[in-house]
């Protein structure tokens, strides 16, 4: 059984995410996938355990929330996500920064 979080931050719906991101295809993804962060100077990845994952297909990106911070990354063809960095704790600010 796939685990999907349907608990966006308070005041947020998937429709609001789609509108603010200008991505009509934005969707919540299953949490059953590998999510890592690529860190400069390291030869391996650090695993992340998100509680929410949003796909933004129009940008070919995803957002994963880990410990209240939103990480931006690439959604790979195998379904895994490789993140670059955390971009803050406010979803609206992160989306407007895309």
CORPE-V877832 format. One record per backbone hydrogen bond with DSSP energy under -1.0 kcal/mol. CO is the residue of the C=O (numbers start at 1). NH is the residue of the N-H. E is the energy in kcal/mol with one decimal. If there is no record, write none. Layout:
co & nh & e
CO & NH & E
CO & NH & E
This chain:
co & nh & e
3 & 31 & -4.7
9 & 12 & -2.3
13 & 17 & -2.2
14 & 18 & -2.5
15 & 19 & -2.2
16 & 20 & -3.0
17 & 21 & -2.4
18 & 23 & -2.0
23 & 26 & -1.8
27 & 55 & -3.2
31 & 33 & -1.9
34 & 81 & -2.4
35 & 48 & -3.3
36 & 83 & -3.3
37 & 46 & -1.9
39 & 42 & -1.8
46 & 37 & -2.3
52 & 65 & -2.6
53 & 29 & -2.7
54 & 63 & -2.6
55 & 27 & -1.7
56 & 59 & -1.6
56 & 61 & -1.7
61 & 56 & -3.0
62 & 73 & -2.2
63 & 54 & -3.2
64 & 71 & -3.0
65 & 51 & -2.5
66 & 69 & -2.2
69 & 66 & -2.9
70 & 87 & -3.4
71 & 64 & -2.4
72 & 84 & -2.6
73 & 62 & -2.3
74 & 82 & -2.0
76 & 79 & -2.4
80 & 76 & -3.0
81 & 36 & -2.5
82 & 74 & -2.4
83 & 38 & -2.7
85 & 72 & -1.8
88 & 70 & -3.2
90 & 94 & -2.2
91 & 95 & -2.8
92 & 96 & -2.6
93 & 97 & -1.2
95 & 98 & -1.7
